Amino acid sequence: MSTIEQTQEEILDLIDSQFAQPVIEQGVVDIDTVKRNLAGDVDPYVAIHFGMIQNGRGKSFIGPRGHDYILPIYGQCIAPNPKIARQLQNKLVNILLGEGFPWSGQIEQRPGGAIFPMTNSNSATEAYVSASSFGLLVQFE
C-alpha cells in the first residue's frame, strides 16, 4: 500500500470514528446518487472523496517520487435541512483542520464551500449539501 493510500484510509477512519452519522466514500452527490433510507428519505450523512494529488511546493533532486504533493479532500455533509448540514460541516472542519498523519503535513482548509439545495425534477428541495475542500501536504515513502 502506498503512503498516499494509507493516508486516505487513515483520514476516512478518523472521520468515521468521530461521527454518529454514516461516513461513506462517495463522489459528487446529486439527487440521483444521494443515500436514502428504506422509506426513501435522506438521513444525515457525510460523503468524502479524494482528488488526484497535485504538485506541492517542494521538489526533490531524487525525482518526482520525492516531491511534495497536495492531496485534495472533499467533504459533503448531506441532511434533510440546512441547519443539520451546516452543523455536520462545522464538525467536519473541527475534526480535520490541523490534523496530520505519517508522511504528511497538516490538513488545511481550501477555498470554496457553501450549502446547496438538492432538488428533484419538480424543483422541490429534498436535501441540502454543505460542501468543503481541504488540502493535505503528502509525500511518497
The first five atom37 places (N, CA, C, CB, O) and aatype in JSON, in Angstrom:
{
  "aatype": [12, 15, 16, 9, 6, 5, 16, 5, 6, 6, 9, 10, 3, 10, 9, 3, 15, 5, 13, 0, 5, 14, 19, 9, 6, 5, 7, 19, 19, 3, 9, 3, 16, 19, 11, 1, 2, 10, 0, 7, 3, 19, 3, 14, 18, 19, 0, 9, 8, 13, 7, 12, 9, 5, 2, 7, 1, 7, 11, 15, 13, 9, 7, 14, 1, 7, 8, 3, 18, 9, 10, 14, 9, 18, 7, 5, 4, 9, 0, 14, 2, 14, 11, 9, 0, 1, 5, 10, 5, 2, 11, 10, 19, 2, 9, 10, 10, 7, 6, 7, 13, 14, 17, 15, 7, 5, 9, 6, 5, 1, 14, 7, 7, 0, 9, 13, 14, 12, 16, 2, 15, 2, 15, 0, 16, 6, 0, 18, 19, 15, 0, 15, 15, 13, 7, 10, 10, 19, 5, 13, 6],
  "atom_mask": [
    [1, 1, 1, 1, 1],
    [1, 1, 1, 1, 1],
    [1, 1, 1, 1, 1],
    [1, 1, 1, 1, 1],
    [1, 1, 1, 1, 1],
    [1, 1, 1, 1, 1],
    [1, 1, 1, 1, 1],
    [1, 1, 1, 1, 1],
    [1, 1, 1, 1, 1],
    [1, 1, 1, 1, 1],
    [1, 1, 1, 1, 1],
    [1, 1, 1, 1, 1],
    [1, 1, 1, 1, 1],
    [1, 1, 1, 1, 1],
    [1, 1, 1, 1, 1],
    [1, 1, 1, 1, 1],
    [1, 1, 1, 1, 1],
    [1, 1, 1, 1, 1],
    [1, 1, 1, 1, 1],
    [1, 1, 1, 1, 1],
    [1, 1, 1, 1, 1],
    [1, 1, 1, 1, 1],
    [1, 1, 1, 1, 1],
    [1, 1, 1, 1, 1],
    [1, 1, 1, 1, 1],
    [1, 1, 1, 1, 1],
    [1, 1, 1, 0, 1],
    [1, 1, 1, 1, 1],
    [1, 1, 1, 1, 1],
    [1, 1, 1, 1, 1],
    [1, 1, 1, 1, 1],
    [1, 1, 1, 1, 1],
    [1, 1, 1, 1, 1],
    [1, 1, 1, 1, 1],
    [1, 1, 1, 1, 1],
    [1, 1, 1, 1, 1],
    [1, 1, 1, 1, 1],
    [1, 1, 1, 1, 1],
    [1, 1, 1, 1, 1],
    [1, 1, 1, 0, 1],
    [1, 1, 1, 1, 1],
    [1, 1, 1, 1, 1],
    [1, 1, 1, 1, 1],
    [1, 1, 1, 1, 1],
    [1, 1, 1, 1, 1],
    [1, 1, 1, 1, 1],
    [1, 1, 1, 1, 1],
    [1, 1, 1, 1, 1],
    [1, 1, 1, 1, 1],
    [1, 1, 1, 1, 1],
    [1, 1, 1, 0, 1],
    [1, 1, 1, 1, 1],
    [1, 1, 1, 1, 1],
    [1, 1, 1, 1, 1],
    [1, 1, 1, 1, 1],
    [1, 1, 1, 0, 1],
    [1, 1, 1, 1, 1],
    [1, 1, 1, 0, 1],
    [1, 1, 1, 1, 1],
    [1, 1, 1, 1, 1],
    [1, 1, 1, 1, 1],
    [1, 1, 1, 1, 1],
    [1, 1, 1, 0, 1],
    [1, 1, 1, 1, 1],
    [1, 1, 1, 1, 1],
    [1, 1, 1, 0, 1],
    [1, 1, 1, 1, 1],
    [1, 1, 1, 1, 1],
    [1, 1, 1, 1, 1],
    [1, 1, 1, 1, 1],
    [1, 1, 1, 1, 1],
    [1, 1, 1, 1, 1],
    [1, 1, 1, 1, 1],
    [1, 1, 1, 1, 1],
    [1, 1, 1, 0, 1],
    [1, 1, 1, 1, 1],
    [1, 1, 1, 1, 1],
    [1, 1, 1, 1, 1],
    [1, 1, 1, 1, 1],
    [1, 1, 1, 1, 1],
    [1, 1, 1, 1, 1],
    [1, 1, 1, 1, 1],
    [1, 1, 1, 1, 1],
    [1, 1, 1, 1, 1],
    [1, 1, 1, 1, 1],
    [1, 1, 1, 1, 1],
    [1, 1, 1, 1, 1],
    [1, 1, 1, 1, 1],
    [1, 1, 1, 1, 1],
    [1, 1, 1, 1, 1],
    [1, 1, 1, 1, 1],
    [1, 1, 1, 1, 1],
    [1, 1, 1, 1, 1],
    [1, 1, 1, 1, 1],
    [1, 1, 1, 1, 1],
    [1, 1, 1, 1, 1],
    [1, 1, 1, 1, 1],
    [1, 1, 1, 0, 1],
    [1, 1, 1, 1, 1],
    [1, 1, 1, 0, 1],
    [1, 1, 1, 1, 1],
    [1, 1, 1, 1, 1],
    [1, 1, 1, 1, 1],
    [1, 1, 1, 1, 1],
    [1, 1, 1, 0, 1],
    [1, 1, 1, 1, 1],
    [1, 1, 1, 1, 1],
    [1, 1, 1, 1, 1],
    [1, 1, 1, 1, 1],
    [1, 1, 1, 1, 1],
    [1, 1, 1, 1, 1],
    [1, 1, 1, 0, 1],
    [1, 1, 1, 0, 1],
    [1, 1, 1, 1, 1],
    [1, 1, 1, 1, 1],
    [1, 1, 1, 1, 1],
    [1, 1, 1, 1, 1],
    [1, 1, 1, 1, 1],
    [1, 1, 1, 1, 1],
    [1, 1, 1, 1, 1],
    [1, 1, 1, 1, 1],
    [1, 1, 1, 1, 1],
    [1, 1, 1, 1, 1],
    [1, 1, 1, 1, 1],
    [1, 1, 1, 1, 1],
    [1, 1, 1, 1, 1],
    [1, 1, 1, 1, 1],
    [1, 1, 1, 1, 1],
    [1, 1, 1, 1, 1],
    [1, 1, 1, 1, 1],
    [1, 1, 1, 1, 1],
    [1, 1, 1, 1, 1],
    [1, 1, 1, 1, 1],
    [1, 1, 1, 1, 1],
    [1, 1, 1, 0, 1],
    [1, 1, 1, 1, 1],
    [1, 1, 1, 1, 1],
    [1, 1, 1, 1, 1],
    [1, 1, 1, 1, 1],
    [1, 1, 1, 1, 1],
    [1, 1, 1, 1, 1]
  ],
  "atom_positions": [
    [[0.85, -1.18, 0.0], [0.0, 0.0, 0.0], [0.9, 1.24, 0.0], [-0.97, 0.0, 1.23], [1.83, 1.33, 0.79]],
    [[0.61, 2.19, -0.88], [1.39, 3.42, -0.93], [1.07, 4.29, 0.28], [1.1, 4.21, -2.25], [0.05, 4.1, 0.95]],
    [[1.96, 5.23, 0.55], [1.71, 6.13, 1.68], [0.49, 7.01, 1.41], [2.95, 7.01, 1.96], [-0.2, 7.41, 2.35]],
    [[0.21, 7.31, 0.13], [-0.97, 8.11, -0.21], [-2.23, 7.32, 0.15], [-0.97, 8.49, -1.73], [-3.13, 7.85, 0.8]],
    [[-2.29, 6.06, -0.27], [-3.47, 5.23, 0.04], [-3.6, 5.03, 1.55], [-3.37, 3.86, -0.67], [-4.71, 5.07, 2.09]],
    [[-2.49, 4.82, 2.22], [-2.51, 4.67, 3.68], [-3.08, 5.92, 4.34], [-1.09, 4.38, 4.22], [-3.9, 5.82, 5.25]],
    [[-2.65, 7.08, 3.88], [-3.14, 8.35, 4.43], [-4.64, 8.51, 4.17], [-2.38, 9.53, 3.83], [-5.37, 8.96, 5.05]],
    [[-5.09, 8.16, 2.97], [-6.52, 8.24, 2.66], [-7.33, 7.37, 3.61], [-6.78, 7.82, 1.2], [-8.37, 7.8, 4.12]],
    [[-6.88, 6.15, 3.85], [-7.59, 5.25, 4.76], [-7.6, 5.79, 6.19], [-6.94, 3.85, 4.74], [-8.6, 5.68, 6.89]],
    [[-6.48, 6.39, 6.61], [-6.41, 6.98, 7.96], [-7.37, 8.16, 8.1], [-4.98, 7.43, 8.28], [-7.98, 8.35, 9.15]],
    [[-7.51, 8.95, 7.04], [-8.44, 10.08, 7.05], [-9.87, 9.57, 7.18], [-8.28, 10.94, 5.77], [-10.65, 10.07, 8.0]],
    [[-10.22, 8.57, 6.37], [-11.58, 8.0, 6.45], [-11.86, 7.41, 7.82], [-11.76, 6.93, 5.38], [-12.94, 7.6, 8.37]],
    [[-10.88, 6.69, 8.38], [-11.05, 6.1, 9.72], [-11.24, 7.18, 10.78], [-9.83, 5.23, 10.08], [-12.07, 7.03, 11.67]],
    [[-10.46, 8.27, 10.68], [-10.59, 9.37, 11.65], [-11.99, 9.98, 11.59], [-9.53, 10.46, 11.38], [-12.64, 10.14, 12.62]],
    [[-12.45, 10.31, 10.39], [-13.77, 10.93, 10.25], [-14.85, 9.98, 10.74], [-14.03, 11.33, 8.79], [-15.75, 10.39, 11.48]],
    [[-14.77, 8.72, 10.34], [-15.78, 7.73, 10.73], [-15.84, 7.56, 12.25], [-15.48, 6.39, 10.07], [-16.91, 7.35, 12.81]],
    [[-14.69, 7.66, 12.91], [-14.67, 7.46, 14.36], [-15.28, 8.64, 15.13], [-13.24, 7.24, 14.83], [-15.61, 8.5, 16.31]],
    [[-15.44, 9.79, 14.47], [-15.91, 10.99, 15.15], [-17.38, 11.32, 14.9], [-15.06, 12.14, 14.74], [-17.93, 12.2, 15.55]],
    [[-18.01, 10.62, 13.95], [-19.4, 10.91, 13.6], [-20.32, 9.76, 13.98], [-19.52, 11.21, 12.12], [-19.98, 8.6, 13.78]],
    [[-21.49, 10.1, 14.51], [-22.53, 9.1, 14.73], [-23.21, 8.77, 13.4], [-23.58, 9.59, 15.78], [-23.71, 7.67, 13.2]],
    [[-23.23, 9.74, 12.49], [-23.83, 9.55, 11.18], [-22.9, 8.72, 10.31], [-24.14, 10.91, 10.52], [-21.69, 8.69, 10.54]],
    [[-23.45, 8.04, 9.31], [-22.6, 7.27, 8.4], [-21.61, 8.16, 7.65], [-23.46, 6.49, 7.4], [-21.94, 9.28, 7.26]],
    [[-20.42, 7.66, 7.47], [-19.39, 8.32, 6.66], [-19.08, 7.37, 5.52], [-18.09, 8.67, 7.51], [-18.67, 6.23, 5.75]],
    [[-19.28, 7.84, 4.29], [-19.05, 6.97, 3.14], [-18.13, 7.68, 2.15], [-20.38, 6.58, 2.46], [-18.07, 8.91, 2.11]],
    [[-17.43, 6.9, 1.38], [-16.63, 7.46, 0.3], [-17.52, 7.51, -0.93], [-15.33, 6.62, 0.04], [-17.92, 6.48, -1.46]],
    [[-17.83, 8.71, -1.37], [-18.77, 8.91, -2.47], [-18.34, 10.14, -3.25], [-20.22, 9.06, -1.94], [-17.92, 11.14, -2.66]],
    [[-18.44, 10.09, -4.56], [-18.11, 11.23, -5.4], [-19.12, 12.35, -5.22], [0.0, 0.0, 0.0], [-19.81, 12.42, -4.2]],
    [[-19.19, 13.22, -6.18], [-20.1, 14.37, -6.11], [-21.54, 13.87, -6.02], [-19.91, 15.31, -7.35], [-22.04, 13.18, -6.91]],
    [[-22.19, 14.24, -4.94], [-23.53, 13.75, -4.66], [-24.55, 14.64, -5.36], [-23.79, 13.72, -3.13], [-24.47, 15.86, -5.3]],
    [[-25.51, 14.02, -6.03], [-26.64, 14.76, -6.59], [-27.93, 14.03, -6.19], [-26.53, 14.89, -8.16], [-27.87, 13.03, -5.47]],
    [[-29.05, 14.51, -6.64], [-30.32, 13.96, -6.18], [-30.5, 12.49, -6.59], [-31.47, 14.79, -6.74], [-31.24, 11.75, -5.94]],
    [[-29.82, 12.08, -7.66], [-29.92, 10.68, -8.09], [-28.99, 9.75, -7.33], [-29.63, 10.58, -9.56], [-29.24, 8.54, -7.28]],
    [[-27.92, 10.28, -6.75], [-26.95, 9.43, -6.07], [-26.96, 9.59, -4.55], [-25.58, 9.71, -6.59], [-26.2, 8.93, -3.85]],
    [[-27.81, 10.49, -4.04], [-27.87, 10.7, -2.59], [-28.33, 9.41, -1.91], [-28.82, 11.89, -2.24], [-29.21, 8.7, -2.39]],
    [[-27.71, 9.13, -0.76], [-28.05, 7.93, 0.01], [-29.41, 8.15, 0.69], [-26.94, 7.6, 1.07], [-29.65, 9.19, 1.3]],
    [[-30.27, 7.15, 0.58], [-31.61, 7.25, 1.16], [-31.89, 6.05, 2.07], [-32.69, 7.34, 0.05], [-31.28, 4.99, 1.94]],
    [[-32.83, 6.26, 3.02], [-33.24, 5.16, 3.89], [-34.33, 4.34, 3.18], [-33.76, 5.69, 5.27], [-34.69, 4.64, 2.04]],
    [[-34.84, 3.32, 3.85], [-35.83, 2.43, 3.22], [-37.13, 3.15, 2.85], [-36.14, 1.29, 4.16], [-37.83, 2.73, 1.94]],
    [[-37.45, 4.23, 3.56], [-38.65, 5.0, 3.25], [-38.44, 5.97, 2.09], [-39.11, 5.76, 4.49], [-39.38, 6.62, 1.63]],
    [[-37.19, 6.07, 1.61], [-36.88, 6.98, 0.51], [-36.47, 8.37, 0.95], [0.0, 0.0, 0.0], [-36.24, 9.25, 0.12]],
    [[-36.37, 8.59, 2.26], [-35.96, 9.89, 2.79], [-34.44, 9.95, 2.91], [-36.62, 10.15, 4.16], [-33.75, 8.93, 2.94]],
    [[-33.93, 11.16, 2.99], [-32.5, 11.38, 3.17], [-32.21, 11.56, 4.65], [-32.01, 12.61, 2.35], [-32.69, 12.51, 5.27]],
    [[-31.43, 10.65, 5.21], [-30.94, 10.8, 6.57], [-29.58, 11.48, 6.5], [-30.86, 9.41, 7.31], [-28.87, 11.32, 5.51]],
    [[-29.19, 12.23, 7.53], [-27.89, 12.91, 7.51], [-26.73, 11.92, 7.36], [-27.7, 13.74, 8.78], [-26.73, 10.85, 7.98]],
    [[-25.76, 12.29, 6.54], [-24.53, 11.51, 6.42], [-23.42, 12.39, 5.87], [-24.75, 10.28, 5.51], [-23.66, 13.51, 5.41]],
    [[-22.21, 11.87, 5.92], [-21.03, 12.59, 5.44], [-20.43, 11.81, 4.28], [-19.98, 12.79, 6.59], [-20.14, 10.62, 4.41]],
    [[-20.25, 12.48, 3.16], [-19.62, 11.87, 1.98], [-18.24, 12.5, 1.8], [-20.51, 12.07, 0.69], [-18.1, 13.73, 1.8]],
    [[-17.25, 11.66, 1.63], [-15.88, 12.12, 1.45], [-15.36, 11.55, 0.14], [-14.97, 11.68, 2.64], [-15.62, 10.4, -0.19]],
    [[-14.63, 12.37, -0.61], [-13.89, 11.82, -1.74], [-12.57, 12.57, -1.89], [-14.72, 11.92, -3.04], [-12.42, 13.71, -1.45]],
    [[-11.64, 11.89, -2.5], [-10.29, 12.42, -2.66], [-10.04, 12.76, -4.12], [-9.24, 11.4, -2.15], [-10.5, 12.07, -5.02]],
    [[-9.31, 13.85, -4.34], [-8.89, 14.21, -5.69], [-7.53, 13.61, -5.99], [0.0, 0.0, 0.0], [-6.87, 13.05, -5.12]],
    [[-7.13, 13.74, -7.24], [-5.79, 13.31, -7.66], [-4.77, 14.23, -7.03], [-5.66, 13.31, -9.2], [-4.99, 15.44, -6.95]],
    [[-3.64, 13.68, -6.57], [-2.61, 14.51, -5.96], [-2.18, 15.61, -6.93], [-1.4, 13.66, -5.53], [-2.16, 15.41, -8.15]],
    [[-1.83, 16.76, -6.37], [-1.41, 17.93, -7.15], [-0.01, 18.32, -6.73], [-2.39, 19.12, -6.95], [0.4, 18.06, -5.6]],
    [[0.73, 18.95, -7.63], [2.09, 19.37, -7.31], [2.09, 20.28, -6.1], [2.73, 20.09, -8.5], [1.28, 21.2, -5.99]],
    [[3.01, 19.99, -5.19], [3.17, 20.82, -4.0], [4.29, 21.84, -4.21], [0.0, 0.0, 0.0], [4.62, 22.17, -5.35]],
    [[4.84, 22.31, -3.12], [5.87, 23.35, -3.2], [7.27, 22.78, -3.36], [5.81, 24.22, -1.97], [8.09, 23.33, -4.1]],
    [[7.55, 21.68, -2.67], [8.91, 21.15, -2.63], [9.23, 20.2, -3.77], [0.0, 0.0, 0.0], [8.44, 19.31, -4.09]],
    [[10.39, 20.39, -4.36], [10.87, 19.5, -5.41], [12.12, 18.79, -4.9], [11.17, 20.28, -6.74], [12.92, 19.38, -4.18]],
    [[12.27, 17.53, -5.27], [13.37, 16.72, -4.8], [14.35, 16.42, -5.93], [12.85, 15.41, -4.18], [13.94, 16.24, -7.08]],
    [[15.63, 16.38, -5.61], [16.63, 16.01, -6.6], [16.55, 14.53, -6.97], [18.03, 16.35, -6.09], [17.1, 14.12, -7.99]],
    [[15.89, 13.72, -6.15], [15.78, 12.3, -6.47], [14.65, 12.01, -7.46], [15.56, 11.5, -5.2], [14.5, 10.87, -7.9]],
    [[13.88, 13.02, -7.8], [12.84, 12.84, -8.81], [11.44, 13.02, -8.25], [0.0, 0.0, 0.0], [11.27, 13.35, -7.08]],
    [[10.43, 12.79, -9.1], [9.05, 13.08, -8.74], [8.54, 12.32, -7.51], [8.17, 12.76, -9.89], [7.66, 12.83, -6.81]],
    [[9.05, 11.14, -7.24], [8.56, 10.4, -6.07], [9.02, 11.04, -4.76], [9.05, 8.95, -6.13], [8.49, 10.72, -3.7]],
    [[9.98, 11.93, -4.83], [10.44, 12.64, -3.64], [9.84, 14.02, -3.48], [0.0, 0.0, 0.0], [10.09, 14.68, -2.47]],
    [[9.06, 14.47, -4.46], [8.44, 15.8, -4.4], [7.34, 15.85, -3.33], [7.86, 16.18, -5.77], [6.89, 14.82, -2.83]],
    [[6.94, 17.06, -2.99], [5.78, 17.27, -2.14], [4.54, 17.34, -3.03], [5.93, 18.57, -1.29], [4.59, 17.87, -4.14]],
    [[3.43, 16.8, -2.53], [2.16, 16.83, -3.25], [1.05, 17.28, -2.31], [1.83, 15.45, -3.86], [1.16, 17.13, -1.09]],
    [[0.0, 17.82, -2.88], [-1.19, 18.18, -2.11], [-2.27, 17.16, -2.44], [-1.67, 19.64, -2.42], [-2.59, 16.94, -3.61]],
    [[-2.82, 16.53, -1.41], [-3.93, 15.6, -1.57], [-5.23, 16.36, -1.31], [-3.79, 14.37, -0.59], [-5.49, 16.76, -0.18]],
    [[-6.07, 16.57, -2.34], [-7.36, 17.22, -2.12], [-8.32, 16.28, -1.4], [-7.97, 17.69, -3.46], [-8.43, 15.1, -1.73]],
    [[-9.02, 16.82, -0.42], [-10.03, 16.08, 0.33], [-11.32, 16.88, 0.23], [-9.6, 15.85, 1.85], [-11.37, 18.04, 0.64]],
    [[-12.36, 16.27, -0.31], [-13.63, 16.97, -0.48], [-14.66, 16.37, 0.46], [-14.11, 16.88, -1.95], [-14.87, 15.16, 0.48]],
    [[-15.3, 17.22, 1.24], [-16.33, 16.78, 2.16], [-17.69, 17.33, 1.75], [0.0, 0.0, 0.0], [-17.82, 18.49, 1.36]],
    [[-18.68, 16.48, 1.84], [-20.06, 16.89, 1.57], [-20.92, 16.36, 2.7], [-20.56, 16.37, 0.17], [-21.04, 15.15, 2.88]],
    [[-21.51, 17.25, 3.45], [-22.38, 16.87, 4.55], [-23.82, 17.01, 4.07], [-22.12, 17.74, 5.83], [-24.26, 18.11, 3.75]],
    [[-24.53, 15.91, 4.02], [-25.87, 15.87, 3.45], [-26.88, 15.68, 4.57], [-25.99, 14.74, 2.4], [-26.69, 14.87, 5.47]],
    [[-27.97, 16.45, 4.49], [-29.01, 16.38, 5.52], [-30.34, 16.86, 4.94], [-28.62, 17.23, 6.77], [-30.36, 17.5, 3.89]],
    [[-31.45, 16.55, 5.63], [-32.75, 16.97, 5.13], [-33.04, 18.46, 5.34], [-33.82, 16.17, 5.8], [-34.01, 18.97, 4.78]],
    [[-32.22, 19.16, 6.13], [-32.41, 20.61, 6.29], [-31.04, 21.29, 6.38], [-33.27, 20.93, 7.56], [-30.05, 20.64, 6.73]],
    [[-30.97, 22.58, 6.07], [-29.68, 23.25, 6.02], [-28.98, 23.37, 7.38], [-29.86, 24.61, 5.44], [-27.75, 23.38, 7.43]],
    [[-29.74, 23.46, 8.45], [-29.11, 23.59, 9.77], [-28.29, 22.35, 10.11], [-30.17, 23.82, 10.85], [-27.16, 22.47, 10.59]],
    [[-28.84, 21.18, 9.88], [-28.11, 19.95, 10.18], [-26.9, 19.82, 9.26], [-29.03, 18.71, 10.05], [-25.82, 19.42, 9.71]],
    [[-27.06, 20.14, 7.99], [-25.93, 20.09, 7.05], [-24.8, 21.0, 7.52], [-26.38, 20.48, 5.63], [-23.63, 20.62, 7.49]],
    [[-25.15, 22.21, 7.95], [-24.16, 23.17, 8.44], [-23.48, 22.66, 9.71], [-24.81, 24.53, 8.72], [-22.27, 22.78, 9.85]],
    [[-24.26, 22.1, 10.62], [-23.68, 21.59, 11.87], [-22.71, 20.44, 11.6], [-24.79, 21.12, 12.82], [-21.65, 20.36, 12.22]],
    [[-23.08, 19.55, 10.69], [-22.17, 18.46, 10.32], [-20.89, 19.01, 9.69], [-22.87, 17.48, 9.35], [-19.79, 18.54, 9.97]],
    [[-21.06, 20.02, 8.84], [-19.89, 20.62, 8.18], [-18.97, 21.27, 9.2], [-20.33, 21.66, 7.14], [-17.75, 21.12, 9.12]],
    [[-19.53, 21.99, 10.17], [-18.71, 22.62, 11.21], [-17.93, 21.55, 11.98], [-19.59, 23.44, 12.17], [-16.77, 21.76, 12.31]],
    [[-18.56, 20.43, 12.26], [-17.88, 19.35, 12.97], [-16.76, 18.76, 12.11], [-18.88, 18.25, 13.36], [-15.68, 18.46, 12.61]],
    [[-17.02, 18.59, 10.81], [-16.0, 18.05, 9.92], [-14.78, 18.97, 9.88], [-16.57, 17.87, 8.5], [-13.64, 18.49, 9.93]],
    [[-15.01, 20.27, 9.78], [-13.9, 21.22, 9.78], [-13.12, 21.11, 11.09], [-14.41, 22.67, 9.58], [-11.89, 21.11, 11.07]],
    [[-13.82, 21.03, 12.21], [-13.17, 20.93, 13.51], [-12.32, 19.66, 13.62], [-14.21, 20.96, 14.62], [-11.25, 19.68, 14.22]],
    [[-12.8, 18.57, 13.05], [-12.07, 17.3, 13.1], [-10.82, 17.36, 12.22], [-12.98, 16.14, 12.65], [-9.75, 16.93, 12.64]],
    [[-10.95, 17.87, 11.0], [-9.87, 17.79, 10.03], [-8.82, 18.89, 10.15], [-10.44, 17.82, 8.66], [-7.64, 18.62, 9.94]],
    [[-9.22, 20.1, 10.47], [-8.3, 21.23, 10.44], [-7.1, 21.0, 11.35], [-9.02, 22.5, 10.84], [-7.26, 20.83, 12.56]],
    [[-5.92, 20.99, 10.78], [-4.69, 20.81, 11.55], [-4.29, 19.38, 11.82], [0.0, 0.0, 0.0], [-3.24, 19.13, 12.4]],
    [[-5.11, 18.43, 11.41], [-4.8, 17.01, 11.64], [-3.66, 16.59, 10.71], [-6.06, 16.12, 11.41], [-3.62, 16.99, 9.55]],
    [[-2.75, 15.79, 11.22], [-1.63, 15.29, 10.44], [-1.51, 13.79, 10.55], [0.0, 0.0, 0.0], [-2.07, 13.17, 11.46]],
    [[-0.78, 13.21, 9.63], [-0.59, 11.76, 9.56], [0.86, 11.49, 9.19], [-1.57, 11.1, 8.52], [1.55, 12.4, 8.73]],
    [[1.34, 10.25, 9.4], [2.7, 9.95, 8.93], [2.82, 10.24, 7.43], [3.06, 8.46, 9.22], [1.87, 10.01, 6.68]],
    [[3.95, 10.74, 7.0], [4.21, 11.08, 5.61], [3.34, 12.25, 5.13], [3.98, 9.87, 4.72], [3.08, 12.37, 3.93]],
    [[2.9, 13.09, 6.04], [2.07, 14.23, 5.63], [2.35, 15.43, 6.51], [0.57, 13.87, 5.7], [3.0, 15.35, 7.55]],
    [[1.83, 16.57, 6.04], [1.81, 17.78, 6.84], [0.51, 17.81, 7.63], [0.0, 0.0, 0.0], [0.09, 16.79, 8.17]],
    [[-0.11, 18.97, 7.7], [-1.39, 19.11, 8.4], [-2.46, 19.54, 7.41], [-1.27, 20.14, 9.57], [-2.18, 20.24, 6.44]],
    [[-3.68, 19.11, 7.67], [-4.8, 19.43, 6.79], [-5.14, 20.91, 6.92], [-6.04, 18.55, 7.13], [-5.24, 21.45, 8.02]],
    [[-5.3, 21.54, 5.76], [-5.67, 22.96, 5.69], [-6.98, 23.1, 4.92], [-4.55, 23.79, 5.02], [-7.3, 22.29, 4.05]],
    [[-7.72, 24.15, 5.25], [-8.94, 24.48, 4.52], [-8.54, 25.09, 3.18], [-9.85, 25.46, 5.33], [-7.59, 25.87, 3.12]],
    [[-9.27, 24.75, 2.11], [-9.06, 25.35, 0.8], [-10.27, 26.21, 0.45], [-8.81, 24.27, -0.29], [-11.33, 26.04, 1.04]],
    [[-10.12, 27.11, -0.49], [-11.25, 27.99, -0.87], [-12.45, 27.19, -1.38], [-10.81, 28.98, -1.94], [-12.3, 26.09, -1.91]],
    [[-13.61, 27.76, -1.2], [-14.83, 27.15, -1.7], [-15.68, 26.61, -0.57], [0.0, 0.0, 0.0], [-15.28, 26.6, 0.59]],
    [[-16.84, 26.17, -0.94], [-17.75, 25.58, 0.03], [-18.96, 26.47, 0.27], [0.0, 0.0, 0.0], [-18.86, 27.69, 0.34]],
    [[-20.07, 25.82, 0.4], [-21.34, 26.51, 0.67], [-22.41, 25.45, 0.87], [-21.72, 27.48, -0.5], [-22.16, 24.26, 0.71]],
    [[-23.61, 25.9, 1.23], [-24.74, 24.98, 1.35], [-25.59, 25.12, 0.09], [-25.58, 25.28, 2.64], [-25.96, 26.22, -0.31]],
    [[-25.89, 23.97, -0.51], [-26.67, 23.94, -1.74], [-27.91, 23.07, -1.55], [-25.82, 23.43, -2.91], [-27.84, 22.03, -0.88]],
    [[-29.03, 23.46, -2.13], [-30.21, 22.58, -2.1], [-30.04, 21.47, -3.13], [-31.52, 23.39, -2.38], [-29.43, 21.66, -4.18]],
    [[-30.6, 20.32, -2.83], [-30.65, 19.21, -3.77], [-32.1, 19.07, -4.19], [-30.08, 17.87, -3.15], [-32.96, 18.7, -3.38]],
    [[-32.38, 19.36, -5.44], [-33.76, 19.37, -5.9], [-34.05, 18.2, -6.82], [-34.07, 20.68, -6.62], [-33.15, 17.66, -7.47]],
    [[-35.33, 17.8, -6.86], [-35.75, 16.74, -7.78], [-36.2, 17.37, -9.09], [-36.88, 15.89, -7.16], [-36.07, 18.58, -9.29]],
    [[-36.72, 16.56, -9.99], [-37.11, 17.06, -11.31], [-38.25, 18.08, -11.26], [-37.5, 15.91, -12.2], [-38.47, 18.81, -12.22]],
    [[-38.99, 18.12, -10.15], [-40.06, 19.11, -9.98], [-39.57, 20.36, -9.27], [-41.21, 18.5, -9.2], [-40.37, 21.23, -8.91]],
    [[-38.26, 20.46, -9.07], [-37.6, 21.58, -8.38], [-37.92, 21.65, -6.89], [-38.02, 22.88, -9.02], [-37.67, 22.67, -6.26]],
    [[-38.44, 20.58, -6.34], [-38.68, 20.52, -4.89], [-37.38, 20.11, -4.2], [-39.84, 19.52, -4.55], [-36.7, 19.18, -4.62]],
    [[-37.05, 20.82, -3.13], [-35.84, 20.51, -2.38], [-36.07, 19.26, -1.53], [-35.42, 21.7, -1.49], [-37.02, 19.2, -0.74]],
    [[-35.19, 18.28, -1.69], [-35.28, 17.04, -0.92], [-34.2, 16.94, 0.14], [-35.2, 15.85, -1.84], [-34.36, 16.22, 1.12]],
    [[-33.1, 17.67, -0.05], [-32.0, 17.62, 0.91], [-31.1, 18.83, 0.67], [-31.19, 16.29, 0.77], [-31.28, 19.59, -0.28]],
    [[-30.13, 18.98, 1.56], [-29.13, 20.04, 1.44], [-27.76, 19.42, 1.56], [-29.35, 21.15, 2.52], [-27.56, 18.45, 2.3]],
    [[-26.82, 19.99, 0.84], [-25.44, 19.53, 0.93], [-24.56, 20.72, 1.28], [-24.98, 18.85, -0.41], [-24.63, 21.77, 0.64]],
    [[-23.74, 20.54, 2.3], [-22.76, 21.55, 2.68], [-21.4, 21.02, 2.26], [-22.81, 21.86, 4.23], [-20.89, 20.05, 2.82]],
    [[-20.82, 21.67, 1.27], [-19.58, 21.17, 0.66], [-18.38, 21.97, 1.14], [-19.67, 21.23, -0.86], [-18.48, 23.16, 1.43]],
    [[-17.23, 21.29, 1.22], [-15.99, 21.95, 1.59], [-14.82, 21.25, 0.92], [-15.81, 21.97, 3.12], [-14.94, 20.13, 0.42]],
    [[-13.68, 21.92, 0.93], [-12.48, 21.39, 0.32], [-11.31, 21.59, 1.27], [-12.2, 22.06, -1.04], [-11.15, 22.65, 1.88]],
    [[-10.51, 20.55, 1.39], [-9.31, 20.59, 2.24], [-8.12, 20.14, 1.42], [-9.49, 19.7, 3.51], [-8.29, 19.49, 0.38]],
    [[-6.94, 20.46, 1.86], [-5.72, 20.0, 1.22], [-4.74, 19.5, 2.27], [0.0, 0.0, 0.0], [-4.64, 20.06, 3.36]],
    [[-4.02, 18.44, 1.92], [-3.05, 17.86, 2.83], [-1.74, 17.65, 2.09], [-3.57, 16.52, 3.43], [-1.71, 16.96, 1.07]],
    [[-0.66, 18.23, 2.59], [0.66, 18.03, 2.03], [1.08, 16.59, 2.31], [1.69, 19.04, 2.63], [1.1, 16.15, 3.46]],
    [[1.42, 15.84, 1.25], [1.8, 14.42, 1.39], [3.06, 14.13, 0.61], [0.65, 13.5, 0.93], [3.45, 14.88, -0.3]],
    [[3.71, 13.02, 0.97], [4.87, 12.52, 0.26], [4.75, 11.02, 0.09], [6.18, 12.89, 0.99], [4.07, 10.35, 0.86]],
    [[5.43, 10.52, -0.94], [5.55, 9.07, -1.1], [6.63, 8.58, -0.15], [5.88, 8.68, -2.57], [7.47, 9.36, 0.3]],
    [[6.62, 7.29, 0.14], [7.65, 6.73, 1.01], [8.98, 6.69, 0.32], [7.28, 5.33, 1.47], [9.97, 6.25, 0.9]]
  ]
}
